């Protein structure tokens, strides 16, 4: 039921939230007008990930699962389950956090009415803390989540219509904001362009990278796409390109309207237009923020249910998650489950406090998907041929991928804590050796048309893995702890339940035998 336009809007809806109106000011305070380059660099890095997603979405167009499915096909059940658990924690907490932000925006709109302002109890929309802050009650956030869950349960056509309307509204508002701001730009505000040097611009790119997260949602809509083999790659790359253009345009306008030192961190775009006396634009920005949060939340809930559907089919989760409603054609049980989990979290806890442990799942998924592109391109001979002693060519390749990932992490740590540049150079050189080993020691099978082929394999996926792990090193230390702890829990769940209930699958690394995916063996 989803065509190219719907898929592109799905990706834009998942990627561009209220952050386009907020994060620009936060980064511009350090990077200056160079925040434009920060967004361009981050967009370029995301393009590498998007190319990898596009190839795999075209390679496995028949089923849902996204990063989980690709990892299952390229590696094994356990690795796929680890990716799923990391992604799902991000999704659950992220959905609850967005719902609370959306509730706060609604209350702000209500308080525009003089008789309402100051009379809305905090437990309705802003959250009221109990038991020393352990519990934070918010009534409106769960209600909003349940409304969106009902829309998603009704069918893809209905939820797609809502997303299309809200995303179109959001894009129109951003375009109007850009055009209104162009006439207020003073080019002298762009000088100096990088007041704190290029390092501040690079640091800014590691922050704004997460503003592009969401294009991977398109890969999870495979079963609802009209022509998935052709349309999924277009949806992934098209939505990302649109986001890059919108972000860069907003950055140029906002840094040209006011000196970067005067930009606020909470609502920089609204403050810039307010300072210029354009009050009507600030109202549009608030409406756009609500539309952005709504679409991000809607698509996030949609993606979660499809991931649960895939694991239910494979037996790694109870079979109830694999049920599809006979008339609505939606994974009803999975959709209700993810809606209820998010509603409980949003209604009882201040999940904003957990924001610093997010993005681990996203970067994990992106890194593994990039690695999947490489391993699924290897010839069957790689599995059977011996390299050194008892190690196969395939195992040697996986080892090189791990080395590249570790080097990216070490380079990121060295950059973050301002260690000697020698550590970064050594990590880069070792990663280069691993890259050339992957390039010359493996035999790569080309992708046959009409499937989309990621260009520059294996170098494009390798650079993607390296940069993703570089970003991983920039996350809060508690995010690393969360990664380790959740991985151990996932291994325990798989050992105690998953491995005994999993649907038997082929051992061929280049194909997937379950739920209808055609063999991809060359």
C-alpha positions as CSV (number, residue, x, y, z in Angstrom):
1,X,0.0,0.0,0.0
2,X,3.0,2.3,0.3
3,X,4.5,3.9,-2.8
4,X,7.6,6.0,-3.3
5,X,6.1,9.2,-2.0
6,X,4.7,7.5,1.1
7,X,8.1,5.8,1.8
8,X,10.0,9.1,1.4
9,X,7.6,10.9,3.7
10,X,7.9,8.0,6.2
11,X,11.6,8.5,6.4
12,X,11.3,12.2,6.7
13,X,8.6,11.8,9.3
14,X,10.9,9.6,11.4
15,X,14.0,11.8,11.0
16,X,12.8,15.4,11.3
17,X,11.2,16.1,14.7
18,X,11.3,19.1,16.9
19,X,15.0,18.9,16.8
20,X,15.3,20.9,13.6
21,X,14.0,23.8,15.6
22,X,16.2,23.2,18.7
23,X,19.4,21.4,18.0
24,X,20.7,24.0,15.5
25,X,21.0,26.6,18.2
26,X,22.7,24.2,20.6
27,X,25.5,23.3,18.2
28,X,25.8,26.8,16.7
29,X,26.8,28.2,20.1
30,X,30.1,26.3,19.6
31,X,30.5,25.8,15.9
32,X,29.2,29.2,14.9
33,X,27.9,29.5,11.3
34,X,30.0,26.4,10.7
35,X,27.1,24.4,12.1
36,X,26.1,24.3,8.4
37,X,29.2,22.2,7.7
38,X,28.5,20.1,10.8
39,X,25.1,19.1,9.3
40,X,26.6,18.5,5.9
41,X,29.4,16.3,7.3
42,X,26.9,14.3,9.4
43,X,24.6,14.0,6.4
44,X,27.5,12.6,4.3
45,X,28.2,10.1,7.1
46,X,24.6,9.1,7.1
47,X,24.6,8.7,3.4
48,X,27.2,5.9,3.8
49,X,24.8,4.1,6.2
50,X,21.9,4.8,3.9
51,X,23.6,3.2,0.9
52,X,24.2,0.0,3.0
53,X,20.5,0.0,4.1
54,X,19.4,0.6,0.5
55,X,21.3,-2.4,-0.8
56,X,20.0,-4.8,1.9
57,X,16.4,-3.5,1.6
58,X,16.6,-4.3,-2.1
59,X,18.2,-7.6,-1.5
60,X,15.5,-8.8,1.0
61,X,12.4,-6.9,-0.2
62,X,9.8,-9.4,0.9
63,X,9.7,-9.1,4.7
64,X,10.0,-6.8,7.7
65,X,12.9,-6.9,10.1
66,X,15.4,-4.2,9.0
67,X,18.7,-4.4,10.9
68,X,17.6,-7.6,12.7
69,X,16.7,-9.4,9.5
70,X,20.0,-8.4,7.8
71,X,22.1,-9.5,10.8
72,X,20.2,-12.8,10.9
73,X,21.0,-13.4,7.2
74,X,24.7,-12.3,7.4
75,X,25.7,-13.7,10.8
76,X,23.5,-15.7,13.2
77,X,20.5,-15.7,15.5
78,X,22.4,-14.5,18.6
79,X,24.0,-11.6,16.9
80,X,20.6,-10.6,15.4
81,X,19.0,-10.9,18.8
82,X,21.7,-8.7,20.3
83,X,21.0,-6.0,17.7
84,X,17.3,-6.2,18.3
85,X,17.6,-5.7,22.1
86,X,19.9,-2.7,21.7
87,X,17.6,-1.1,19.1
88,X,14.4,-1.9,21.1
89,X,15.6,-0.2,24.3
90,X,16.3,3.0,22.2
91,X,12.9,2.8,20.6
92,X,10.9,2.2,23.8
93,X,12.6,5.0,25.8
94,X,12.7,7.3,22.8
95,X,8.9,6.8,22.2
96,X,8.1,7.6,25.8
97,X,10.4,10.6,25.8
98,X,8.9,12.0,22.7
99,X,5.4,11.5,24.0
100,X,6.2,13.5,27.1
101,X,7.6,16.3,25.0
102,X,4.5,16.2,22.8
103,X,2.3,16.4,25.9
104,X,4.2,19.5,27.1
105,X,3.7,21.2,23.7
106,X,0.0,20.6,23.9
107,X,-0.2,22.1,27.4
108,X,1.7,25.1,26.1
109,X,-0.9,25.6,23.4
110,X,-3.7,25.3,26.0
111,X,-2.0,27.9,28.2
112,X,-2.2,30.4,25.4
113,X,-5.8,30.8,26.5
114,X,-5.7,33.3,29.4
115,X,-8.2,31.5,31.5
116,X,-6.2,28.3,31.3
117,X,-2.7,29.6,31.8
118,X,-1.3,28.6,35.1
119,X,-4.4,26.5,36.0
120,X,-3.3,23.2,34.4
121,X,-2.0,20.7,37.0
122,X,1.5,19.6,36.3
123,X,0.5,15.9,36.5
124,X,-1.6,16.3,33.3
125,X,1.1,17.3,30.9
126,X,4.4,18.5,32.3
127,X,4.8,15.7,34.9
128,X,4.6,15.8,38.7
129,X,7.3,14.0,40.7
130,X,6.7,11.6,43.6
131,X,8.9,9.5,45.9
132,X,11.9,11.8,45.5
133,X,11.6,11.9,41.7
134,X,11.5,8.1,41.2
135,X,8.0,8.4,39.8
136,X,6.9,11.3,37.5
137,X,3.2,11.1,36.7
138,X,2.0,12.4,33.3
139,X,-1.5,11.6,32.2
140,X,-1.6,13.2,28.7
141,X,1.5,11.4,27.3
142,X,0.0,7.9,27.6
143,X,-3.3,9.1,26.1
144,X,-1.5,10.5,23.1
145,X,0.4,7.2,22.7
146,X,-2.8,5.1,22.9
147,X,-4.5,7.3,20.2
148,X,-1.5,6.8,17.9
149,X,-1.5,3.1,18.7
150,X,-5.2,2.8,17.7
151,X,-4.5,4.6,14.4
152,X,-1.6,2.2,13.7
153,X,-3.8,-0.8,14.5
154,X,-6.5,0.4,12.1
155,X,-4.2,-0.3,9.2
156,X,-1.2,0.9,7.2
157,X,-3.4,3.0,4.9
158,X,-4.8,5.0,7.8
159,X,-1.5,5.5,9.6
160,X,0.2,6.4,6.3
161,X,-2.5,9.1,5.7
162,X,-1.8,10.6,9.1
163,X,1.9,10.5,8.6
164,X,1.7,12.0,5.1
165,X,-0.5,14.9,6.2
166,X,1.6,15.7,9.3
167,X,4.9,15.3,7.5
168,X,3.7,17.5,4.5
169,X,2.6,20.1,7.0
170,X,6.0,20.0,8.7
171,X,7.9,20.3,5.4
172,X,5.7,23.3,4.3
173,X,6.3,25.1,7.6
174,X,10.1,24.5,7.4
175,X,10.1,25.9,3.8
176,X,8.0,28.9,4.9
177,X,10.3,29.5,7.8
178,X,13.4,29.4,5.5
179,X,11.9,31.7,2.9
180,X,10.7,34.2,5.6
181,X,14.1,34.1,7.2
182,X,16.1,34.7,4.0
183,X,14.9,38.3,3.8
184,X,16.2,38.9,7.4
185,X,19.7,37.4,6.7
186,X,22.7,39.7,7.3
187,X,25.7,38.1,5.6
188,X,28.1,39.8,8.1
189,X,26.7,37.4,10.8
190,X,28.5,34.5,8.9
191,X,31.9,36.0,9.7
192,X,33.8,34.4,11.2
193,X,32.4,31.2,9.8
194,X,34.2,28.8,12.1
195,X,35.0,31.0,15.2
196,X,36.3,28.0,17.3
197,X,38.1,26.2,14.5
198,X,37.3,23.1,12.5
199,X,37.5,20.8,15.5
200,X,34.3,22.5,16.9
201,X,32.6,21.8,13.6
202,X,33.6,18.2,13.7
203,X,32.4,17.9,17.3
204,X,29.2,19.4,16.2
205,X,28.8,16.9,13.5
206,X,28.9,14.1,16.1
207,X,26.0,15.7,17.9
208,X,23.8,16.5,14.9
209,X,24.4,13.0,13.4
210,X,21.5,11.8,15.4
211,X,19.2,14.4,13.9
212,X,19.2,12.2,10.7
213,X,18.4,9.0,12.5
214,X,15.1,7.6,11.2
215,X,15.7,6.8,7.5
216,X,16.1,3.1,8.5
217,X,12.4,3.1,9.3
218,X,11.8,2.7,5.6
219,X,13.5,-0.7,5.6
220,X,11.0,-2.0,8.1
221,X,8.1,-1.3,5.8
222,X,9.0,-4.0,3.3
223,X,5.8,-5.9,3.4
224,X,3.6,-2.8,3.0
225,X,5.6,-1.4,0.0
226,X,4.0,-1.7,-3.4
227,X,7.3,-2.4,-5.2
228,X,9.8,-3.0,-2.4
229,X,12.8,-3.9,-4.5
230,X,12.7,-0.6,-6.4
231,X,10.9,1.7,-3.9
232,X,12.7,0.9,-0.6
233,X,16.2,2.2,-1.8
234,X,14.5,5.3,-3.2
235,X,12.6,5.9,0.0
236,X,15.7,5.5,2.1
237,X,18.1,7.7,0.1
238,X,15.3,10.2,-1.0
239,X,14.2,10.9,2.6
240,X,17.8,11.3,3.8
241,X,18.7,13.7,1.0
242,X,15.5,15.8,1.7
243,X,16.5,16.0,5.4
244,X,20.1,17.2,4.5
245,X,18.7,20.0,2.3
246,X,16.2,21.1,5.0
247,X,18.7,21.1,7.8
248,X,21.4,22.9,5.9
249,X,18.9,25.5,4.7
250,X,17.6,26.1,8.3
251,X,21.2,26.5,9.6
252,X,22.1,29.1,6.9
253,X,19.0,31.1,7.7
254,X,19.3,31.0,11.5
255,X,23.0,31.9,11.7
256,X,22.4,34.7,9.1
257,X,19.5,36.2,11.0
258,X,21.4,36.7,14.3
259,X,25.0,36.5,15.5
260,X,25.6,32.9,16.7
261,X,26.4,34.2,20.2
262,X,22.8,35.4,20.6
263,X,21.2,32.2,19.6
264,X,19.3,30.5,22.5
265,X,19.6,26.8,23.2
266,X,16.0,25.9,23.9
267,X,14.1,27.5,21.0
268,X,16.7,29.3,18.8
269,X,14.6,29.5,15.7
270,X,11.6,30.9,17.5
271,X,13.8,33.4,19.3
272,X,15.5,34.5,16.1
273,X,12.2,35.3,14.4
274,X,10.8,36.9,17.6
275,X,13.8,39.2,17.7
276,X,13.0,40.3,14.2
277,X,9.4,41.0,15.1
278,X,7.9,38.1,13.0
279,X,5.6,36.7,15.7
280,X,3.4,34.7,13.2
281,X,6.5,32.7,12.2
282,X,7.0,31.7,15.9
283,X,3.5,30.3,15.9
284,X,4.2,28.3,12.8
285,X,7.4,26.9,14.4
286,X,5.4,25.7,17.4
287,X,2.9,24.0,15.0
288,X,5.8,22.4,13.1
289,X,7.4,21.1,16.3
290,X,4.1,19.4,17.2
291,X,3.8,17.9,13.8
292,X,7.4,16.8,13.9
293,X,7.0,15.1,17.3
294,X,3.8,13.4,16.1
295,X,5.3,11.9,13.0
296,X,8.5,10.8,14.8
297,X,6.4,9.1,17.4
298,X,4.0,7.5,14.9
299,X,6.8,6.1,12.8
300,X,8.7,4.9,15.8
301,X,5.8,2.9,17.1
302,X,5.2,1.5,13.6
303,X,8.8,0.3,13.3
304,X,8.8,-1.3,16.8
305,X,5.8,-3.5,16.0
306,X,7.4,-4.7,12.8
307,X,10.6,-5.7,14.6
308,X,8.5,-7.7,17.2
309,X,6.6,-9.3,14.3
310,X,9.9,-10.5,12.8
311,X,11.2,-12.0,16.0
312,X,7.8,-13.6,16.8
313,X,7.9,-15.3,13.4
314,X,11.4,-16.6,14.0
315,X,10.5,-18.0,17.4
316,X,13.0,-15.8,19.3
317,X,9.9,-14.2,21.0
318,X,6.5,-15.8,21.9
319,X,4.5,-16.6,18.8
320,X,1.7,-14.1,19.8
321,X,3.9,-11.3,18.4
322,X,3.8,-13.0,15.0
323,X,0.0,-12.8,14.6
324,X,-1.4,-10.5,11.9
325,X,-5.0,-9.5,12.0
326,X,-6.9,-11.2,9.2
327,X,-8.9,-8.0,8.1
328,X,-6.8,-5.1,9.3
329,X,-3.6,-6.8,8.1
330,X,-1.6,-5.3,11.0
331,X,0.5,-7.0,13.7
332,X,-2.2,-6.2,16.3
333,X,-0.6,-7.8,19.3
334,X,2.8,-6.4,18.6
335,X,1.4,-2.9,18.0
336,X,-0.6,-3.0,21.2
337,X,2.4,-4.2,23.2
338,X,4.8,-1.5,22.0
339,X,2.1,1.1,22.6
340,X,1.4,-0.1,26.2
341,X,5.1,-0.3,27.1
342,X,5.7,3.3,25.9
343,X,2.5,4.5,27.7
344,X,3.6,3.0,31.0
345,X,7.1,4.5,30.7
346,X,5.8,7.9,29.6
347,X,3.0,8.0,32.2
348,X,5.1,7.0,35.3
349,X,8.8,7.9,34.7
350,X,10.8,10.9,33.7
351,X,12.4,9.2,30.7
352,X,14.1,12.5,29.6
353,X,16.7,11.7,32.3
354,X,17.6,8.6,30.4
355,X,18.3,10.4,27.1
356,X,22.1,10.2,27.6
357,X,22.0,6.4,27.3
358,X,20.2,6.4,24.0
359,X,21.6,6.2,20.5
360,X,23.6,3.1,21.4
361,X,21.1,0.9,19.6
362,X,21.1,3.1,16.6
363,X,24.8,3.1,16.1
364,X,25.0,-0.6,16.8
365,X,22.4,-1.3,14.2
366,X,24.1,1.0,11.6
367,X,27.5,-0.6,12.2
368,X,26.2,-4.2,11.9
369,X,24.2,-3.4,8.8
370,X,27.3,-1.9,7.1
371,X,29.2,-5.1,8.0
372,X,26.3,-7.2,6.7
373,X,26.7,-5.6,3.2
374,X,30.3,-6.8,3.1
375,X,29.8,-10.4,4.4
376,X,26.7,-11.0,2.2
377,X,28.8,-10.0,-0.9
378,X,31.5,-12.6,-0.1
379,X,31.7,-15.6,-2.4
380,X,30.6,-19.0,-1.0
381,X,34.3,-20.0,-1.3
382,X,35.1,-17.7,1.6
383,X,33.2,-20.0,4.0
384,X,34.9,-23.2,2.9
385,X,38.4,-22.0,1.9
386,X,41.1,-22.0,4.5
387,X,43.3,-18.9,5.2
388,X,45.7,-19.6,8.0
389,X,45.6,-23.0,9.7
390,X,42.0,-23.7,10.8
391,X,40.7,-20.2,10.1
392,X,38.5,-19.8,7.0
393,X,38.6,-16.9,4.7
394,X,35.1,-15.9,6.0
395,X,36.4,-15.9,9.6
396,X,39.4,-13.9,8.6
397,X,37.2,-11.3,7.1
398,X,35.0,-11.0,10.2
399,X,38.1,-10.6,12.3
400,X,39.2,-7.7,10.0
401,X,35.8,-6.1,10.4
402,X,36.1,-6.3,14.2
403,X,39.6,-4.7,14.0
404,X,38.2,-1.8,11.9
405,X,35.4,-1.3,14.4
406,X,37.8,-1.3,17.4
407,X,40.2,1.1,15.6
408,X,37.2,3.5,15.1
409,X,36.3,3.3,18.8
410,X,40.0,3.9,19.8
411,X,40.3,6.9,17.5
412,X,37.0,8.3,18.9
413,X,38.3,7.9,22.5
414,X,41.6,9.6,21.6
415,X,39.7,12.5,20.0
416,X,37.2,12.8,22.8
417,X,39.7,13.0,25.6
418,X,42.4,14.9,23.6
419,X,44.9,12.1,23.8
420,X,48.0,12.3,21.6
421,X,47.3,12.5,17.9
422,X,49.6,9.5,17.6
423,X,46.9,7.2,18.9
424,X,44.5,8.4,16.2
425,X,47.1,7.9,13.5
426,X,48.0,4.4,14.7
427,X,44.3,3.4,14.9
428,X,43.7,4.8,11.4
429,X,46.8,2.9,10.0
430,X,45.7,-0.4,11.5
431,X,42.2,0.2,10.2
432,X,43.7,0.8,6.8
433,X,45.6,-2.5,6.9
434,X,42.3,-4.3,7.8
435,X,40.5,-2.5,5.0
436,X,43.0,-3.6,2.4
437,X,42.9,-7.1,3.7
438,X,39.1,-7.0,3.2
439,X,39.6,-5.6,-0.2
440,X,42.2,-8.0,-1.6
441,X,41.7,-11.2,0.4
442,X,38.0,-11.6,-0.3
443,X,36.1,-12.4,-3.5
444,X,33.0,-10.1,-3.8
445,X,30.0,-11.2,-5.8
446,X,28.3,-8.3,-7.7
447,X,24.6,-7.5,-7.1
448,X,22.5,-8.3,-10.1
449,X,20.0,-5.8,-11.5
450,X,17.3,-4.6,-10.8
451,X,18.5,-4.8,-7.2
452,X,20.2,-1.7,-5.8
453,X,23.9,-2.0,-5.3
454,X,25.9,-0.1,-2.8
455,X,28.8,1.5,-4.6
456,X,32.4,1.1,-3.5
457,X,32.1,-2.2,-1.6
458,X,33.9,-2.9,0.6
459,X,35.3,0.6,1.2
460,X,32.1,2.5,1.7
461,X,30.7,0.0,4.4
462,X,34.2,0.0,6.0
463,X,34.3,3.8,6.3
464,X,30.7,3.6,7.6
465,X,31.7,1.1,10.4
466,X,34.7,3.2,11.3
467,X,32.8,6.4,11.6
468,X,29.9,4.8,13.5
469,X,32.3,3.5,16.1
470,X,34.0,6.8,16.3
471,X,30.6,8.3,17.2
472,X,30.0,5.5,19.6
473,X,33.0,6.7,21.6
474,X,31.5,10.1,21.9
475,X,28.5,8.8,23.8
476,X,28.2,9.1,27.6
477,X,30.0,6.5,29.6
478,X,26.7,5.3,31.0
479,X,25.7,4.5,27.5
480,X,28.6,2.1,27.2
481,X,27.6,0.4,30.5
482,X,24.1,0.1,29.2
483,X,25.4,-1.6,26.1
484,X,27.4,-4.2,28.0
485,X,24.6,-4.9,30.6
486,X,21.9,-5.2,28.0
487,X,24.0,-7.5,25.8
488,X,24.6,-9.8,28.8
489,X,20.8,-9.9,29.5
490,X,20.1,-10.6,25.8
491,X,22.6,-13.5,25.8
492,X,20.9,-14.9,28.9
493,X,17.4,-14.6,27.3
494,X,18.6,-16.2,24.1
495,X,20.3,-19.0,26.0
496,X,17.3,-19.7,28.2
497,X,14.5,-19.3,25.6
498,X,15.5,-18.2,22.1
499,X,17.7,-21.0,21.0
500,X,15.2,-23.6,22.0
501,X,12.2,-22.0,20.3
502,X,13.8,-20.5,17.2
503,X,12.5,-21.6,13.8
504,X,15.1,-23.8,12.1
505,X,17.0,-21.8,9.4
506,X,19.6,-22.5,6.8
507,X,23.2,-22.3,7.7
508,X,24.1,-20.5,4.5
509,X,25.3,-17.1,5.4
510,X,24.1,-15.6,2.1
511,X,20.5,-16.7,2.3
512,X,17.5,-16.7,4.7
513,X,15.1,-19.6,4.6
514,X,12.4,-18.3,7.0
515,X,9.2,-16.5,6.2
516,X,9.5,-16.3,2.5
517,X,12.7,-14.6,1.7
518,X,14.1,-15.9,-1.5
519,X,17.6,-17.5,-1.6
520,X,20.3,-15.0,-2.3
521,X,23.1,-17.5,-3.0
522,X,25.0,-16.6,-6.2
